[in-house]
Amino acid sequence: MESIEILKQFNSCYVNIQAIAQDENWLLLIADKKIDPEAATHLADVLHYLSEAMGCVEEIVEIKFNQESES
């Protein structure tokens, strides 16, 4: 898998997970304490670490793009 494809997959995952974090049903589960309140923290952690991983891959994609532009 090319680095740009990896970045696109990460981005897709990030968008999907962010949608869950903002979903009314998810928020109600937390508010009604039907699930462990720590679940919201864990989901936020997933988003954070996923964005960190995306940043690392973005650097590789950018370097590769710049190298290809110079050729």
N, C-alpha and C positions, 0 to 999 in steps of 0.2 A: 504494500500500500504506500503510495506517495505521501509525502509530508502534508501536502495541501489537502489530500483526501482525509488524512487523520484529523487535520484542523477542522474540516467541514463536519466530520462525525462528532468531534468534541462540541462544536458549536450547536449542532442539532440536539445533542444530549442536554446541553446547557439550557437551550430554549425550552425543551420539554420539561426539564426539572423545574425551571423557573415558573413555568405555567402551573405545575403542581403546587408550588409554594404559594402561588397567588390565588389558587382555586378556592372558591367559597366552601366547598365540601371539606377540603383539607383544613381550612381555617376553623370551620365549625367542629371538626373532630378534636382539634387542639383546645378550642374554647370550651367545649363540653367535657373536656378531660376524658374523652373516650379512648384516647391513646396517650402514651407517655408524653408529657409536655417537652421532654428532651428531644422528641422527634423533630420539632421545629428547629432546634439547634443543630441536630444532625443534618437536616436538609440544607440548612444555611452553610454548614461546613462542607458538604458535598459541592455546593455551588462555588464556594471559595476555592477549594482545591482544584476543581475542574477549571476554573478561570486561571489559576496559577499554571496548570498544565498547558492550557491553551496559549498562554503567554510564552512559554518555552518553545512550543511548536511554531508560534508566529515568528519568533526570531529566526528559526531555521528556514521557514518559508520566505521570509524577507531576504535573508542572505542568498538563498538560491535564486530568487527573483532578480536580485541585484547582479549576481554573477551572470545570469542569462542575458540581462540587459546590456551588460558590458561586452558580451561576445559578439 
